Amino acid sequence: MTKHVRGRWLLAAASASALLLSFSSAPASSAPGAGDAAAPAALTSAVRADPTAWHAGIPPLATPWTNKVGPNNALPEYPRPQLTRDRWQNLNGVWEFAKANTGEAVPAGKSLGERVLVPYPIESALSGIQRHEDRMWYRRTFTVPAGWKVGSGNRLQLHFGAVDYDARVYVNGVQVTTHRGGYDGFDVDVTDALTTGPQELIVWAEDLTDATGQPIGKQRRTGDRGIFYQGSSGIWRTVWMEPVPAASITSLGITPSVSGGNVKIKVNTSGGTGLSARVSVKGGGSLVGAADTVLTVPVPRARLWSPDHPYLYDLSVSLISNGRTVDSVGSYFGMREVGTAAGADGKLRITLNGKILFNQANLDQGFWPDGLNTAPTDAALRWDLEQDKAMGFNAVRKHIKVEPDRWYYWADKLGLLVWQDMPAANTGPIPVEWRPQFESELHEMVREHQSWTSIIAWVPFNEGWGEWSREDTGRIATSVQEQDPSRLVNAHSGVNCCNSHGDSGAGDVIDFHQYLGPATPAPSGTRVAIDGEHGGFGLKTSNHMWFGDGQAYEMEPDSSVLTAKYVANQEAVITSAKYCGISAAIYTQITDVEGELNGFFTYDRQLAKMDLRQVRAINKKIIASADGSGANVPQPPAGTPGLTGIAFWPLDGSFGSLTPVGGPGFVDGHNGQGVSFDGGTQYLDAGKPVLNTASDYSAAAWVKLDKADGAFQTIISQDGPSNSDFFLQYSGADQKFAMSFAGVRALAGFKPAVGQWYHLVGVRDTVKGELRLYVDGALAGTAGACMPQAAPTGNTVIGRGKYGGNPVDYLDGVADQVHLYDRALSAAEIQQLFVSGS
């Protein structure tokens, strides 16, 4: 048994192996890849002898809360903190369960053969089923309390927090509703289906997961031991019921306005007409007005909500019909306002309550080794967020998953800014027939979560997963802005990455991903910039890994090295914030997840993997330092005048000071002779770093390509410790010329023709913080490159690059008339150089 103490971050729980011993009667059916946590064969046969009794499964890893879950305490907390009533009944617990077949009749009045613990998804150990089924039946009975007076003034509402993915609900054999969508809740009035005595409730669910175009987030029917995980099917949030009046409050839309000194509240109702609402803010104002309209309630001298002071106002709402109160609910809200403003350096940044506040965020995927999509207990749900606060984070990115309401309640209470993702479909374009469903679920997510104080941004797409066109991504982002203008909209997190169709220009945010990072996008005049994902440093922890092994973006040998890597990485976040103007940085991630080993904590939440005191210190430093004051960017020296530059190699029958490697030879050039390269081994080496990459510089050459396919080709570069300091290149990924840093490219707008001469000039401008590419004397592309570069360490070379410590991207073509400059050439000078042909 391993113990791990980190000051006040000690986990006061037994290790995973010790917790497993508590499941002495648990079934051995394990999730795929259960490894050394699988149960003995004798136990399997003993459990299977009684399938009608519920038994918890044995998870590959157990959390400190696994053995606290049982038939009588399956998430017993009130599930809807922002719309509370006194009378309700939780329907979580042991239900009957069976696999369902297509076209099968509803099993009304028939007992099902297995037992499942609701609301844990069936693939999870806590459900007791611990396998996937495409289709399934759930069954139980319930009794309506006589004191609820259902049928004589009140109606009975049945609430499902979430069922993944398609659901049909039957009460006493009568179908009362259907629902499609795995991450949103649904309600149904079942009064007319009730009979006397016990009531029978049956739920049919179908979840084909990644076999369809449905939104699934990171779920897969079979995880890939990488970034996609075991899916969660069926009922996975609380099921409950409550009596409501015939005319009742269904939801509240709450929008605080700090600048206006008020809170706008819409009381949504059903079952009546001509209704009024009385809204009272404890410590604020009170107002009576028409229901189903926006009421503006004053909040004088407001106490503002922030991560440092998460003050929440209590709210009372009553529904009035013909002068009589017919329904009353409780709620709450925080007075906070999200916006943008220019910092002292003129760069646009995120504000909270009118003040610039850097969002130092942790990525949170919301997966659990015992409950998968469902946290084992409310304390567990809260624990992850508590650790974010303890580590000095002030924000969380809820990554392509939507949580139960109580997760957002704890974010509100603890004081964390939430960037809320829409769950993605598969990584490829969403099929045409599924696109309206995706948009419908996106807008439903926004509607259901519009009143949570903690949520400050919506993220419709991640890394292009599911995107089918840049124009539609922009349209969708704009539609979310119109639906909720009180928050930021991040149209596509990781717009520079993966399956992205490119920047639509829509929304309020420019978001780059860079592992290991941090990313360095710069804001525009109308959009802030953030690092949407970076980091991903990993560490293996024996006996605390889902598969017994795993990976990360970079593995470290021990906790001290991992901590040092994190601290150095976060120091670079400060530089990115000061030089580039990023407003947020999101580190991957709060815990390991299955095969991903890049968490602050192990997947079982048993071990902290870094020195969390150092983590907290650097996180607090970032928030304090990234205040919008910017960096004092030094002015570069004037540089050498003229168009010859600090180095000029005509390559006219002589290599000059260059050393040929691999046998490149002379051929007809653009001006006299040039040097031909074979695309595999040949290049020219200057033997030293000619350019000072810590300041401004330019590189120019004539080039003719012998091929233009998906392979990268470098014309001029200068070796750095691991990667070239810059690449004047043909980008095979884009099939265009580029002036690049690793991960940043200023691209031309066309594909070059094979056998045609082009004049290329790459410019590094440290004052503007950008790269510029000129082709044939004209500006062809720009890219933000705001981070300062280190002093040069490696040789200038012609005909290849360096990446990951290795020589790469050999030129297959001819280069001629190479110039290097110790300054940023002007557009007029570049045009003059092109016209001269030299």
N, C-alpha and C positions, 0 to 999 in steps of 0.2 A: 504494500500500500504506500502510495506517495503522498507526502504532505508538502504544502507550499505556503509559505507565509510572506506576505508583502505588507508589513505595517498594518494599517487599518483596512486593507483590502483582503484580509484573511477570509477565506471561504469557510464558514463554520458548518461544514458538512463532511460526511464521510466521502472517501474516494469513490470513483465509479465502480470499482470491483467490489467494494464493501456494500454499496447500495444494491448491486445485483443479487446479493444473498437474500435480500428481503423478499424476492419473488420466488419463494420456494415452491409455490404451486402454480407458477406461470407457465403458459404454453410455450413450446420451443420454436414455433414458427417465427422465423426471423426475417427481417428485411434483407433484400439482396446485399451481399457483401458483409454479412454480420460478423464474419471472421471468428476470432477467438471468444466472442461473447455468445456463441450459439449454445443452446441447452443440450444436456445429455439425452441420449435416445430413450432411456427408461422414463425420464420425465415426460417426454413427448407422448408416449403411449398411455401414460397414466392420465394425462390431461385430456387427450382425445377420447377417452372412454366416457366422458361426460360433456358433450358439446353444448348442452343446454344450460350449463353454469358459466357465468362470466369469469374469466381469468385474465389478468393483465399479461401481455406478452413480455418477452425479455428483449429490451432494446440492445442494439450493439453497444451503445453507451448509455449510462444513466446519469441524470442530472441530480442536483440536491433535492429536487422536488418529486422525483419519479415515484418514490414509495409513499408519498403523501396523498396520492390520488386513489380514490376508491369509489364504489358504487354510490355512496351517500354524500360525496363532496366533489363531484365533477363540476368544477367552475360554478360554485353556488352564488357568486356575487351578482348584484343587480347589473344587468348587461347594458343599460342605456343611461349613462350618467347625465346626459344633457336634456333628458325629458323624463322626469321621475314622477311616479305615482306610488302611493302607499301599498296598494293591493296588487299583488302579482304572484305567480307561481312558476317556479323553475321546472322545466320538463327534462333537464339533463338527467343522466343516469343510465341504468341498464335497459336497453331495448332488445326486442327480438330482431334477428337479422337473417337474411338469406340471399344468396345469389339470385338475380332475376334473369329471365330469358326474354328475348324479343317477342312481343305479342302475348305475353303471359297474362292471365287474368289476375285481377287484384285479389290478394289472398285474404279477403275480408272474412273475419270469424275463424281464421286458421292460425294456429301457432306456428311460428317459424323455428327452424332447427338450431340456430346459433344465437349467441348473445354478444352484443356490442355495447361499449360504453360511449354514449353520446356526451359531448360533441367532439370526440377525437376521430380524425379521419381513419378510414378502415385500414390503410397501409401501416398505421402507427402501432407501436407496441401497446400503448395505453388503450387503444380501442378493443384489444383482445382478439381482433381478426387477423391483423398483420399480413394482409395480402391485398393485391389489387383485384377488383372486379369492374368490368365495364359498366355493368348494371346491377342494381341491388334494391332489396326491399328492407325497410325498417318498420317495426310495428310495436306499439305499446297502447295501454289504456290510460285514461285519466278521468278524474272526477271533478266536476265544477262545484266549488264551494257554494252552499246554499245562500250564504250571506252576500254573495256577489249580485244576486237578483238578476241574473242573466235571463232575458226573455220578458222581464217585467220592468222595463226602463233602461236596462243596460244591455250591451252587446258583448260578445266574447271575441277578443282579438287573439289570434295565434301568431307568434312572431318567430321567424327563422333568421338567425344572425347571418348565416351563409350556408348554402349547399352547393357543392361542386359536382356537376355543373348544371345539368338539366334536372328539374324536379317536378314531380306531380304529388299533390297532397290530397289525401282522402280522409274524411271523418265519417265514421259509421257507414263506410262503403260508398259515400258520395264524394266525387271529386270536387274539391272546393277551390283549388287554384293550381296553376302551373307557373313555373319560373325558369328563366334561362339566365345564367350568369353566376360565376363561382365566387365573386368577391363582394357582392352587394347583398343586403338583407331584403327580406320581403315579409309582408304582413297579410293576413286574410281574416275577414270576419266569418266565423264558422257557426254563428248562432243558429242559422236556419237548418244546419245539418245535425244539430244536437238531438238526442233522445233522452229518455229517463235512464238513470243509473249510470254505470261506467260508460265512458265514450271511447270508441276505438279510433286510434290515429295511425295511419299508414302513410309512409313516404316512399315513393319510388325515385331513384336517382340514377342518372347515367353520366359517366365521365370518361370520355375517350381521350382526354388530355392532348398529347401532341399528335394524335392521329387526325385532328381537325384543325380548323383555323381559329379556334376559340382562344381568348386571352388566358394564358397559363402562367405567366411569370417565369420562374426558374424551374417549374415542375416538369418532369418527364415521367412517362410510365416506367422507364428504366433509366436511372441516373447514369451519367457518363463518366463518373469518377473525376470530373472536372468541374465546370461551372454550372452544370445542370444536375438537379437532385431528384430524389424519390418523390413522386407525386402524392397528392392528398385528395382522396375522393370521398364523396358523400357529405354528410352533415359534419361541419367542422367549427361551427360557432354555436353559441347557446340557443336552445329552443325554449320558449316560455310563453305564458299566456297571461292576460289581464282583462278585467272587466272595464268597459268604457261606456260612457253615456251615448245615446243615439246621436247626439250632436257632440263632437269631441275634437280635441286638439290632436293633430296628426304629426306635426313637426314644427320646429322653430327655425327661422332664418335670422341669424344674429350677426350684425356687422358693426363693430365699434369704429368710431371716428375720433381720434385723439385731437386732430386739428379742429374738428367741429364741436368738441366737448359733448358728444352725445353717442348713443348707441341706437342703431336702426334695427328694429325687430319686426319680422313678419310672422304672424301667428296663423299657421295653415290649419284648416279645419275640414271636417267632413260631416255629412249627415244633417246639415241645417242651412238656413238662409237668414240673412239679416242679423248675423251674429256680431256681437261686440267683444272686444278683448280688453282686459285690464292688465297692464304690465307694470310691475313695481321692481325697481332696482334697489337693493339694500345699500344704503349709503348714497343713493342717487335719487332720481326723480321717479314719478309715477304718472301714468297716462292711460286714458280710456279712449279707444278708437275702434274703427271698423276692423273686424277680423279679416284675414286674407288680404290685407293691405300693409304697406310698410309704415310702422309707427316710429317716430323719432323721439326718444326719451332722453332728456338732459342728464348728463353725469358731470356736475360741477366739481371743480378742483379734483379731477380724477387721479386716483392712484394707478399708475401705469404698470402694465405687465411687461416684464422683461426676463431674460434668463437669470439675471442677478436678483430680481425681485418679482417672482411670479404671482402677483396678487390677483385674486379672482373675486369678482362680484357675484353674490347670490342674486337670483332672479326668480320672481314669482309671477305666474301667468294664470289668469282666470278667463274662462269663456262665459259670456253672458248672453242669455236668450230671454227676451221679453222681461228684462229687468232682474232675472234670476240667474245666479251662478250655477252652471250645469257641469263644468269641468274645471279642474285646477291641476297644474303641473309645476314642478320645480325645475330650475335650470341654473346655469351660471355662464359667465363670460369673463374675459380679460380685456382691459382697455389697452389696445396696442394698434399700431398702424404701420404698415409696410410700405416702403417707397424707395426712391433712388434720389441721389443728389451728387453733385460734383464735389470731389475732395479738394484740398488745398492745391493739389497738383493738376486740377482740371479734369481728372478722370472720373467717370460716372461710377458710383458705388451704391451698394445696398444700404438702406437706412431702416432703423427701427425707432419708431416714435420721433422721427425727424433727425436722428443722429446716426452717423455712420457706424455700423457695427459689423465687423468681420464675422462671417459664419464659419466657425471652426467645427467641422462636422465629421461624424463617423458614419460609415455605410452599415446599414442594418437590414439583413435579408429576412429575418423573422422565421428561421427554421430551428427545430428542436429535435434532438436524437430520439426522444421518447414520444413526442406528440406530433412531429413533423410540422405541419402548418399551424398547429394549435399548441400554445404554451401549456405546460402541464397544470399550472396554477396561476392565479392572479399575482401572487408574490413573484413567481418566475417572470411573468410578463413585465412586472415593474422593475425587476432586478437589472435587466439589460440597460434600461434607461437610467437607473441609479448609478450604474458604473460609468456611463457616459458623463454624467455630472461629476462624479468623483474624479474622473480623469481630466477634467477641465474643459471638456467639449461644451459648446453652447448650442449645437445643432446636430440633427440626425437626418440622413437621407434614407427614407423608407423605400428600399430598393425593389421595384417592380412587384410589390405585394401590397395589399390593403389589409390592415389589421382590424381586430375587433375594437369596438368603441372604447373599451377600457384602456387600451394602449394609448390612445390619444388623450384620454382623461389623465393618465399619469404623465404624459408629456406636458400637458397644461399645468398640472400641479407642481411638477418638478422644475419646469422652466426650460424647455428645449424647443428650438426652432426646427420645424419639420419641413423637409422637401419631400413631397408626396408624389411618387411615381404611379403611373398607370401600368398595371400588369401587361407585359408584352405577350403577343402571340408568338408563333415560331419565328426564328430569326430571318427567314425569307419574307418576301412581300405577302401580306395577308391576302388570301384568295378573294376574288371580287365579291363572292356571295357572303363573306364574313365581314366585310368592311363596315357595313351599317351597324352590325352588332358591336364591333369594337368601339365605334363612335358613341353608340348608345350607352355602353357600359362606362366609357370615359366620363360622359356627362352625368351619369347616375352617381359615379364616384364623387364628382365635384358637388353634386346636389346633397348627397348624404353627409358630406364632411365640410360643408360650407361654414359651420359655426364653431369649429374647433379653433381655439386661440392659437395653438402651437403651429398649425399649418400656415406657412407663409408663401409656398410656391407649389405649382402643379407642373408635372413633367409628363407630357403625353407619350414621348418616345425615348427609348434608350438605344444608343449606338446604331440607329437605323433598323432595329429589329421590328419587322412588320411593316415598315414604311414602303409604300408603293409608288409615291412620287413626291418630289420636293414641293410642288405646288399644293398638293393635298395636305402635306404636313403643315405648311404655312397656314392653309385655310383652317385646319383643325385647331392649331394654336390660337388663331384669332377668335375662333368660336368659343374657346375656353376663356379667353380674356373678356369677351362680351358677357359670358355667363357669370364670371366672378372678377370684376375689375378691381377688387380690393386686395388681390394677391399678385405675385409675380407669376408669369408663365414661361417655363423653360421648354421651348418647342421640341428640342432634341438634345438630350444630354449625350455628350460624346459625339458632337456633329462632325468631328475630325476623324472619326473611327469607324472601322468595321463595315457594316452594311448601310451606313448613312448615305443618303442621296445628295448631301451637301447642305449648305446653310440656306434656309428659305428666307432669311431676313426677318422672320416673324418672331413674335414674343418679346420678352423683356431681357433675355439672357443669351450670352454667347458662352457655350459650355464645351470645353475640351477635356478629353481623357488622356492621361499619359502615365503608363507604368514603366519605370518606377516613379517618375515624375519629380516634382509636381508639374502640372501643365501650366502653360504660360500664355493664354489668350489675353488680348487687350480689349477693353471696352470700346464701344463706338459712342457716338454722341447720344444715342437713344437706348442702348442696351448695355447692361453691366456684363462683366466677364467673370466666370468662375472655373475652377478646376473641379469638374464633376466626379472624377475618380482618379486616384493615384495611390502610390504606396504598394501594398501587397507583399511586404516582407514576411517570410515564413519561418517556422521552427517546428520540428518534429518533437512530439512529446509522447514517450512510450506509455502504452496502456490508456491513452486518451485520444486515439484516432479512430474514426469511424471504420475505415478499411484497414487499420493497422499500418497505414502509410498514407502518403499524399504529396501535394506539391504546392508551390506558391510562385509568384513572379520572380522572387529571388530567395533561396533558402539560406538561412544563417546557422552557424554551428551551435550557438548557445544563447542564453537569455541576455547576457551582457552585450554581445555583438548585435543582437536584434534590437536592443534598446538604443545602442549607439547609432545604428542605421536609422531608426525612427527619428531620433533627435536631429541628426544631420539633415534628413529629408525635410523635417519641419522647419529647420532654419532656412532652407531653400524656399519654403512657402512664404516666409517673411520677405525674402528678396523678390519673389514673384509678385507679392502684394504691393511692394514699394515701387518696383520698376515697371511692372506691367499693369498694375491696378486691378488684380483679381479681387473679388469681394467675398469669395468663399473657397474653401478647399475641403474635399471629402476624401477621407482616408479609408482604405479597404483593409480591415473591417472589424466590427465589434467582437465576433467570435469566429473560430473555424466553422466551416460548414461541409460536412461529409469529407470529400477529398481535398477541399481547400484548407490549407493550414496557415492562413495569413491573419488570424485573429489576434486581438489582445488577450483573448481567453480561448481555452480549448472549447470544442463543440459541446462538451458536457458541462461547461461552466464550472469546472472543478479547479482549474489552474489558471493563474495569471501568467502570461508568457514574457512580460517585460517588467522592468522596474517602474511601477506606475507612478512613483513620486517624480521621476524624471519626465514621464509622459505628461503629467499634470503641469509641471513647471514650464515646459516648452509650449504646451497648448495655451496656457495663460499668457505667455510672452507674445504669442502670435496675435491674440485678440487685442492685447494692449498696444502692440507695435503697428498693426495694420489699420491705422486710424485715418487713412486718406491723405496723410501729409506727403506721401510720395517719397521719392529718392532724389538726392542731389546728383543728377547725372552729369559727370564731368564732361566738359567740352573737349573734343579731340583736338590734337595739334593740327596745324594747317596742312601738313604733309608736303610732299615733294611736288612742285609745280610741273606743268607740262604733261604731254600725252605719251612720253616714253615710259614713265613710271620708275619704280625702284628695281624692276627686273624686266628685261625684254629679251625673248628668245625668238628670233625670226624663223629658226628651224629651216634655214635655206642651205641645206647641205652640211650643216654643222650643228651639233648638240650644244655648243657653247659650254656653259658651266654645269649642264645637266649630265647625269650618268644614265646611259641606257641600261635597262634591265630586261632580259628575256629576248633581246634581239629585235627591237622595233627598227624599221628602216625608212629611208627617204623615198618619197613618191612625188608626183606632181601635186603642188599645193594650191592654195588660193592665190598666193603671191609668190611666184617662184616654186620652191619646194616646200613640202610639209612632211610630217612623220606619220607613218601608218602603224596602227596597233591591231593585234589579232583578236582582241576580245577575251583573252584567256590568261596570258602570262606577262604581257609586255607593258612597260611603263617607263617614264623618265623621272629620275630622282634628283632634287636640288641639293640633297645632302645636308640641309639645314631648314629651319623654319624661316621662310623669307618674309612672311607677313606677320605683323603684330595683331593677332586676332582679338586682343583685349581692347582694341580701338577700331576706328573706321578703316575699311579697305575695299578694294575693287579688284576683280580678276576678269580678264578679257581674252578671247581666243576666237579664231575661225575654226569651224568644225564641219566635217562631212561624215554622216553615218553610213556604214555599210549594212546595218540592219536597224530596224525600229520595231521591236516586239515587246514582250512583257519583261524583259531583262533590264535591270538598271545599268547605265554606263556613265562613268565619271570622266569629265574632261580635265578639270583642275580641282585639286583638294589639298588639304594640309592635315597630316596625321595628328590626332590627339591621343590622349591616354588609352581610350577605348574606341572612340569613333572619330572620324574626320571632323576637324573644327568647322569645315564647311564643305559643300559639294556643289560645284558648277557641273550640271549633269543632265542626262536624259533620264527621266523617271519612268521606269518600266511600268510601275503600278498605274500611272496616269497616261503613259505614252505621250509625254510632252516634255519639253525642256523645262529645267527648274534651277533656281538658286536655293539651296537648302541647308538647314541644320538637321540633325537627326530628329525626325518627327515634325519638322516645319518646312514647308515648301512654298516658294513663290513660283507659281506655274504659268507657263505660256498658255495661250488659249487654243492651240492647234497641235496636231500631230505632225512632226517633221517628215519630210519626204526623204527616202533613202537616196543617196548619191547627190544631194543638193547641198551647196555651201550655205552656212548660216554664221552670222557674227553674234556671239554671245558675250554679254557683260553681266556679271553678278556683283551687286553692291551691298555692303553691310553698312548701315547707318545707325550708329549707337544713339544719337540724339533723338531721332524719330522712333527708334526701337523697331526697325523693320529690315527685311531683306527685299531687294528689288532685282528683277530680272529684265534685261533689255535684249531684244532679238532684232537684229538688222537695224539698229539705231533707235528703235521705238520701245517704250515701256510696255512690257508684255505681262508682268505679274508682280504683285507685292504680297508680303506675308508679315504679320506681326512677329517680331523676334526681340522682345524687350529685355530678356535676361542678359546681364553682362557676361561676356565670355572670359575664360581664364587666359593667362598668358600662354603663348605657344609652347608646345613641348615636342612636336614631331616635325618631320621633314615635309616640305612642299613637294607634291608629286603631280605629274601630268599623265593621265591615262588610267588611273584607278582610284578607288577610295579605300576607307577603312571603316569597319563596322563590327562591333562586338569583339574587338581586339584582333580581327582578321582582315587581310587584304581582300577586297571585294570589288564588284562592279567595274570590270575592265572595259575600256573603250574598244569598240569594234568599228574602226573608222580612221579618219585622218584629222590631225590637229595642226594648226599653223598660226603664226603671228601671236604668240602668247605674251601678254602684258600683265604685270602685277603692280598695284598702286597702294600707297600707304594713306589713302584718303578715299572718301566717297565721291566718285566722279559725278559731275552734274549731267543733266539730260543733254545740254548743249554740247558738252565735251564728248559724250558717248556718240552723239550723232556725227560729230566731226571725225571721231576715230573710225566709225563705220564707213563714212564717205571716203576717207583716205585709203581704205583697203588694207591698212597695215595693222 
